Amino acid sequence: MSVVAIFFAGAFLCNAMPHLTAGLRGEVFPSPFSRPHGKGPSSSLVNFLWGMLNAAIGLALLMHHPFAPGVNADSVALLVGVLVMGVFASLHFGRVRREGLF
């Protein structure tokens, strides 16, 4: 079960990055709180707070399911979580930008 938790830790930590960077740069960026959800612009403060929540969840998962970095199943699970979320986010936000929603 810890491999699943570590997978989600990677996904949450990956999702924290674009929201934190948009928030810290003072830029709007889609979030689950925008209209339409995940497509319209959210304020920089909302993005910063959403990014912090994602980072906190990812770190909490890692604290409750610690692992030793290296060539092992836990590290693969973390990287796969980052990969899955990164591919999803890049495809989703690329489509949103092409549609001109934000």
OpenMM code with the backbone's topology and positions (N, CA, C; nanometers):
from openmm import Vec3, app, unit

residues = "MET SER VAL VAL ALA ILE PHE PHE ALA GLY ALA PHE LEU CYS ASN ALA MET PRO HIS LEU THR ALA GLY LEU ARG GLY GLU VAL PHE PRO SER PRO PHE SER ARG PRO HIS GLY LYS GLY PRO SER SER SER LEU VAL ASN PHE LEU TRP GLY MET LEU ASN ALA ALA ILE GLY LEU ALA LEU LEU MET HIS HIS PRO PHE ALA PRO GLY VAL ASN ALA ASP SER VAL ALA LEU LEU VAL GLY VAL LEU VAL MET GLY VAL PHE ALA SER LEU HIS PHE GLY ARG VAL ARG ARG GLU GLY LEU PHE".split()
positions = [
    Vec3(0.0818, -0.1202, 0.0000),
    Vec3(0.0000, 0.0000, 0.0000),
    Vec3(0.0852, 0.1253, 0.0000),
    Vec3(0.2059, 0.1173, 0.0546),
    Vec3(0.2893, 0.2374, 0.0581),
    Vec3(0.3323, 0.2792, -0.0826),
    Vec3(0.3406, 0.1856, -0.1760),
    Vec3(0.3768, 0.2210, -0.3131),
    Vec3(0.2681, 0.3101, -0.3741),
    Vec3(0.1424, 0.2826, -0.3445),
    Vec3(0.0317, 0.3645, -0.3942),
    Vec3(0.0383, 0.5039, -0.3326),
    Vec3(0.0636, 0.5112, -0.2023),
    Vec3(0.0751, 0.6410, -0.1353),
    Vec3(0.1918, 0.7210, -0.1916),
    Vec3(0.3019, 0.6549, -0.2195),
    Vec3(0.4187, 0.7241, -0.2743),
    Vec3(0.3913, 0.7710, -0.4172),
    Vec3(0.3166, 0.6932, -0.4946),
    Vec3(0.2736, 0.7358, -0.6279),
    Vec3(0.1952, 0.8670, -0.6176),
    Vec3(0.0979, 0.8718, -0.5264),
    Vec3(0.0177, 0.9932, -0.5106),
    Vec3(0.0988, 1.1088, -0.4536),
    Vec3(0.1980, 1.0795, -0.3723),
    Vec3(0.2870, 1.1854, -0.3244),
    Vec3(0.3570, 1.2519, -0.4427),
    Vec3(0.4057, 1.1713, -0.5365),
    Vec3(0.4692, 1.2264, -0.6562),
    Vec3(0.3727, 1.3094, -0.7386),
    Vec3(0.2480, 1.2622, -0.7514),
    Vec3(0.1478, 1.3362, -0.8284),
    Vec3(0.1150, 1.4695, -0.7613),
    Vec3(0.0951, 1.4700, -0.6303),
    Vec3(0.0655, 1.5949, -0.5597),
    Vec3(0.1831, 1.6918, -0.5653),
    Vec3(0.3049, 1.6414, -0.5482),
    Vec3(0.4217, 1.7298, -0.5533),
    Vec3(0.4400, 1.7889, -0.6923),
    Vec3(0.4145, 1.7090, -0.7955),
    Vec3(0.4235, 1.7605, -0.9322),
    Vec3(0.3173, 1.8662, -0.9563),
    Vec3(0.1957, 1.8438, -0.9088),
    Vec3(0.0873, 1.9388, -0.9283),
    Vec3(0.1105, 2.0678, -0.8505),
    Vec3(0.1861, 2.0616, -0.7432),
    Vec3(0.2146, 2.1822, -0.6648),
    Vec3(0.2997, 2.2816, -0.7439),
    Vec3(0.3873, 2.2317, -0.8282),
    Vec3(0.4847, 2.3197, -0.8953),
    Vec3(0.4230, 2.4286, -0.9823),
    Vec3(0.3339, 2.3983, -1.0766),
    Vec3(0.2820, 2.5070, -1.1609),
    Vec3(0.1987, 2.6081, -1.0823),
    Vec3(0.1266, 2.5600, -0.9814),
    Vec3(0.0433, 2.6512, -0.9032),
    Vec3(0.1290, 2.7407, -0.8147),
    Vec3(0.2316, 2.6849, -0.7544),
    Vec3(0.3216, 2.7666, -0.6729),
    Vec3(0.3952, 2.8698, -0.7574),
    Vec3(0.4463, 2.8275, -0.8714),
    Vec3(0.5218, 2.9221, -0.9538),
    Vec3(0.4322, 3.0321, -1.0088),
    Vec3(0.3105, 2.9979, -1.0517),
    Vec3(0.2186, 3.1018, -1.1001),
    Vec3(0.1844, 3.1971, -0.9869),
    Vec3(0.1564, 3.1428, -0.8702),
    Vec3(0.1225, 3.2274, -0.7563),
    Vec3(0.2362, 3.3179, -0.7146),
    Vec3(0.3556, 3.2653, -0.7092),
    Vec3(0.4712, 3.3446, -0.6675),
    Vec3(0.5099, 3.4492, -0.7711),
    Vec3(0.4775, 3.4244, -0.8975),
    Vec3(0.5077, 3.5218, -1.0030),
    Vec3(0.3941, 3.6212, -1.0217),
    Vec3(0.2866, 3.6064, -0.9449),
    Vec3(0.1754, 3.6994, -0.9541),
    Vec3(0.0920, 3.6823, -1.0791),
    Vec3(0.0902, 3.5623, -1.1336),
    Vec3(0.0173, 3.5367, -1.2579),
    Vec3(-0.1096, 3.4565, -1.2320),
    Vec3(-0.2084, 3.4768, -1.3186),
    Vec3(-0.3287, 3.3930, -1.3121),
    Vec3(-0.2966, 3.2589, -1.3765),
    Vec3(-0.3670, 3.1566, -1.3305),
    Vec3(-0.3467, 3.0215, -1.3818),
    Vec3(-0.4710, 2.9417, -1.3440),
    Vec3(-0.5137, 2.8484, -1.4272),
    Vec3(-0.6323, 2.7696, -1.3936),
    Vec3(-0.6128, 2.6872, -1.2659),
    Vec3(-0.7198, 2.6750, -1.1906),
    Vec3(-0.7210, 2.5896, -1.0721),
    Vec3(-0.8587, 2.5261, -1.0612),
    Vec3(-0.8775, 2.4341, -0.9689),
    Vec3(-1.0102, 2.3750, -0.9521),
    Vec3(-1.1160, 2.4762, -0.9085),
    Vec3(-1.0746, 2.5940, -0.8641),
    Vec3(-1.1673, 2.6950, -0.8144),
    Vec3(-1.2064, 2.7973, -0.9204),
    Vec3(-1.1536, 2.7836, -1.0405),
    Vec3(-1.1843, 2.8792, -1.1476),
    Vec3(-1.3151, 2.8409, -1.2160),
    Vec3(-1.3641, 2.9320, -1.2959),
    Vec3(-1.4852, 2.9087, -1.3753),
    Vec3(-1.4486, 2.9202, -1.5214),
    Vec3(-1.4624, 2.8201, -1.6045),
    Vec3(-1.4963, 2.6829, -1.5696),
    Vec3(-1.3822, 2.6160, -1.4925),
    Vec3(-1.4169, 2.5172, -1.4118),
    Vec3(-1.3202, 2.4489, -1.3252),
    Vec3(-1.2011, 2.3969, -1.4054),
    Vec3(-1.0824, 2.4325, -1.3593),
    Vec3(-0.9609, 2.3844, -1.4228),
    Vec3(-0.9291, 2.4451, -1.5570),
    Vec3(-1.0089, 2.5441, -1.6008),
    Vec3(-0.9850, 2.6037, -1.7321),
    Vec3(-0.9778, 2.7553, -1.7268),
    Vec3(-1.0592, 2.8168, -1.6452),
    Vec3(-1.0584, 2.9624, -1.6352),
    Vec3(-0.9463, 3.0104, -1.5436),
    Vec3(-0.9222, 3.1409, -1.5408),
    Vec3(-0.8137, 3.1934, -1.4585),
    Vec3(-0.8500, 3.1989, -1.3099),
    Vec3(-0.7541, 3.1656, -1.2256),
    Vec3(-0.7640, 3.1856, -1.0811),
    Vec3(-0.6557, 3.2846, -1.0421),
    Vec3(-0.6797, 3.3573, -0.9370),
    Vec3(-0.5839, 3.4590, -0.8932),
    Vec3(-0.4527, 3.3953, -0.8492),
    Vec3(-0.3512, 3.4794, -0.8401),
    Vec3(-0.2205, 3.4305, -0.7962),
    Vec3(-0.2268, 3.3800, -0.6524),
    Vec3(-0.3070, 3.4453, -0.5669),
    Vec3(-0.3185, 3.4002, -0.4281),
    Vec3(-0.3841, 3.2624, -0.4208),
    Vec3(-0.4906, 3.2423, -0.4962),
    Vec3(-0.5575, 3.1110, -0.4981),
    Vec3(-0.4602, 3.0045, -0.5456),
    Vec3(-0.3821, 3.0343, -0.6484),
    Vec3(-0.2862, 2.9364, -0.6993),
    Vec3(-0.1764, 2.9076, -0.5984),
    Vec3(-0.1282, 3.0096, -0.5309),
    Vec3(-0.0250, 2.9862, -0.4303),
    Vec3(-0.0783, 2.8959, -0.3191),
    Vec3(-0.1984, 2.9267, -0.2705),
    Vec3(-0.2564, 2.8464, -0.1626),
    Vec3(-0.2863, 2.7038, -0.2082),
    Vec3(-0.3356, 2.6875, -0.3311),
    Vec3(-0.3613, 2.5541, -0.3857),
    Vec3(-0.2299, 2.4767, -0.4009),
    Vec3(-0.1263, 2.5443, -0.4471),
    Vec3(0.0041, 2.4800, -0.4592),
    Vec3(0.0596, 2.4371, -0.3245),
    Vec3(0.0415, 2.5219, -0.2229),
    Vec3(0.0888, 2.4867, -0.0883),
    Vec3(0.0128, 2.3666, -0.0332),
    Vec3(-0.1177, 2.3605, -0.0579),
    Vec3(-0.1956, 2.2455, -0.0119),
    Vec3(-0.1487, 2.1173, -0.0806),
    Vec3(-0.1244, 2.1241, -0.2108),
    Vec3(-0.0735, 2.0069, -0.2832),
    Vec3(0.0627, 1.9642, -0.2293),
    Vec3(0.1500, 2.0608, -0.2038),
    Vec3(0.2828, 2.0287, -0.1499),
    Vec3(0.2704, 1.9670, -0.0104),
    Vec3(0.1821, 2.0216, 0.0725),
    Vec3(0.1635, 1.9685, 0.2076),
    Vec3(0.1109, 1.8248, 0.2037),
    Vec3(0.0165, 1.7981, 0.1150),
    Vec3(-0.0372, 1.6616, 0.1031),
    Vec3(0.0714, 1.5661, 0.0549),
    Vec3(0.1463, 1.6077, -0.0479),
    Vec3(0.2545, 1.5230, -0.0984),
    Vec3(0.3596, 1.4941, 0.0073),
    Vec3(0.3985, 1.5963, 0.0833),
    Vec3(0.4985, 1.5767, 0.1888),
    Vec3(0.4437, 1.4933, 0.3038),
    Vec3(0.3158, 1.5136, 0.3386),
    Vec3(0.2549, 1.4325, 0.4448),
    Vec3(0.2523, 1.2853, 0.4055),
    Vec3(0.2206, 1.2579, 0.2787),
    Vec3(0.2229, 1.1189, 0.2326),
    Vec3(0.3630, 1.0588, 0.2441),
    Vec3(0.4636, 1.1384, 0.2102),
    Vec3(0.6011, 1.0873, 0.2201),
    Vec3(0.6445, 1.0703, 0.3654),
    Vec3(0.5948, 1.1558, 0.4540),
    Vec3(0.6302, 1.1404, 0.5964),
    Vec3(0.5670, 1.0149, 0.6560),
    Vec3(0.4463, 0.9806, 0.6111),
    Vec3(0.3791, 0.8618, 0.6642),
    Vec3(0.4197, 0.7333, 0.5920),
    Vec3(0.4800, 0.7480, 0.4753),
    Vec3(0.5268, 0.6330, 0.3976),
    Vec3(0.6683, 0.6625, 0.3487),
    Vec3(0.7641, 0.6706, 0.4416),
    Vec3(0.9004, 0.7070, 0.4004),
    Vec3(0.9632, 0.5993, 0.3120),
    Vec3(1.0589, 0.6457, 0.2330),
    Vec3(1.1297, 0.5523, 0.1469),
    Vec3(1.2735, 0.5994, 0.1321),
    Vec3(1.3587, 0.5063, 0.0959),
    Vec3(1.4985, 0.5384, 0.0708),
    Vec3(1.5160, 0.5583, -0.0790),
    Vec3(1.5607, 0.6771, -0.1200),
    Vec3(1.5836, 0.6982, -0.2634),
    Vec3(1.6848, 0.5981, -0.3170),
    Vec3(1.6660, 0.5585, -0.4371),
    Vec3(1.7558, 0.4627, -0.5001),
    Vec3(1.6820, 0.3880, -0.6088),
    Vec3(1.7419, 0.2815, -0.6528),
    Vec3(1.6785, 0.1984, -0.7547),
    Vec3(1.5930, 0.0953, -0.6817),
    Vec3(1.4674, 0.1336, -0.6581),
    Vec3(1.3751, 0.0462, -0.5861),
    Vec3(1.2316, 0.0797, -0.6261),
    Vec3(1.1383, -0.0007, -0.5800),
    Vec3(0.9978, 0.0161, -0.6182),
    Vec3(0.9405, 0.1490, -0.5703),
    Vec3(0.9819, 0.1946, -0.4524),
    Vec3(0.9294, 0.3207, -0.4009),
    Vec3(0.9710, 0.4389, -0.4878),
    Vec3(1.0957, 0.4423, -0.5285),
    Vec3(1.1430, 0.5514, -0.6144),
    Vec3(1.0743, 0.5476, -0.7506),
    Vec3(1.0535, 0.4288, -0.8023),
    Vec3(0.9823, 0.4150, -0.9297),
    Vec3(0.8391, 0.4658, -0.9144),
    Vec3(0.7737, 0.4325, -0.8032),
    Vec3(0.6361, 0.4781, -0.7801),
    Vec3(0.6296, 0.6301, -0.7737),
    Vec3(0.7243, 0.6933, -0.7056),
    Vec3(0.7279, 0.8395, -0.6962),
    Vec3(0.7460, 0.9014, -0.8344),
    Vec3(0.8404, 0.8497, -0.9105),
    Vec3(0.8662, 0.9026, -1.0443),
    Vec3(0.7498, 0.8788, -1.1397),
    Vec3(0.6835, 0.7655, -1.1271),
    Vec3(0.5672, 0.7395, -1.2119),
    Vec3(0.4534, 0.8356, -1.1757),
    Vec3(0.4369, 0.8647, -1.0467),
    Vec3(0.3364, 0.9630, -1.0052),
    Vec3(0.3650, 1.1001, -1.0638),
    Vec3(0.4911, 1.1419, -1.0606),
    Vec3(0.5311, 1.2697, -1.1211),
    Vec3(0.5068, 1.2656, -1.2719),
    Vec3(0.5443, 1.1556, -1.3354),
    Vec3(0.5288, 1.1417, -1.4801),
    Vec3(0.3816, 1.1472, -1.5218),
    Vec3(0.2970, 1.0729, -1.4532),
    Vec3(0.1544, 1.0702, -1.4883),
    Vec3(0.0925, 1.2084, -1.4712),
    Vec3(0.1173, 1.2734, -1.3580),
    Vec3(0.0604, 1.4062, -1.3359),
    Vec3(0.1199, 1.5073, -1.4336),
    Vec3(0.2482, 1.4984, -1.4605),
    Vec3(0.3123, 1.5911, -1.5534),
    Vec3(0.2589, 1.5788, -1.6946),
    Vec3(0.2398, 1.4571, -1.7414),
    Vec3(0.1848, 1.4364, -1.8758),
    Vec3(0.0406, 1.4867, -1.8811),
    Vec3(-0.0388, 1.4526, -1.7800),
    Vec3(-0.1775, 1.4995, -1.7776),
    Vec3(-0.1832, 1.6524, -1.7772),
    Vec3(-0.1065, 1.7153, -1.6878),
    Vec3(-0.1105, 1.8622, -1.6761),
    Vec3(-0.0629, 1.9296, -1.8046),
    Vec3(0.0434, 1.8790, -1.8650),
    Vec3(0.0942, 1.9426, -1.9864),
    Vec3(-0.0058, 1.9319, -2.1010),
    Vec3(-0.0700, 1.8173, -2.1143),
    Vec3(-0.1708, 1.8029, -2.2185),
    Vec3(-0.2946, 1.8884, -2.1900),
    Vec3(-0.3400, 1.8873, -2.0652),
    Vec3(-0.4594, 1.9639, -2.0277),
    Vec3(-0.4372, 2.1141, -2.0451),
    Vec3(-0.3295, 2.1664, -1.9878),
    Vec3(-0.3077, 2.3108, -1.9937),
    Vec3(-0.2654, 2.3564, -2.1331),
    Vec3(-0.2036, 2.2695, -2.2105),
    Vec3(-0.1766, 2.3022, -2.3505),
    Vec3(-0.3053, 2.3192, -2.4286),
    Vec3(-0.4005, 2.2300, -2.4047),
    Vec3(-0.5313, 2.2395, -2.4698),
    Vec3(-0.6068, 2.3642, -2.4232),
    Vec3(-0.6012, 2.3941, -2.2946),
    Vec3(-0.6687, 2.5128, -2.2415),
    Vec3(-0.6096, 2.6395, -2.3024),
    Vec3(-0.4784, 2.6452, -2.3160),
    Vec3(-0.4142, 2.7642, -2.3772),
    Vec3(-0.4509, 2.7764, -2.5248),
    Vec3(-0.4547, 2.6645, -2.5965),
    Vec3(-0.4928, 2.6692, -2.7383),
    Vec3(-0.6357, 2.7188, -2.7557),
    Vec3(-0.7223, 2.6826, -2.6625),
    Vec3(-0.8616, 2.7256, -2.6685),
    Vec3(-0.8788, 2.8693, -2.6207),
    Vec3(-0.7724, 2.9286, -2.5671),
    Vec3(-0.7752, 3.0686, -2.5247),
    Vec3(-0.8606, 3.0956, -2.4021),
    Vec3(-0.8733, 2.9966, -2.3149),
    Vec3(-0.9569, 3.0146, -2.1963),
    Vec3(-0.8873, 3.0913, -2.0852),
    Vec3(-0.7547, 3.0973, -2.0880),
    Vec3(-0.6842, 3.1823, -1.9912),
    Vec3(-0.5616, 3.2401, -2.0528),
] * unit.nanometer
topology = app.Topology()
chain = topology.addChain("A")
for resn in residues:
    res = topology.addResidue(resn, chain)
    for name in ("N", "CA", "C"):
        topology.addAtom(name, app.Element.getBySymbol(name[0]), res)
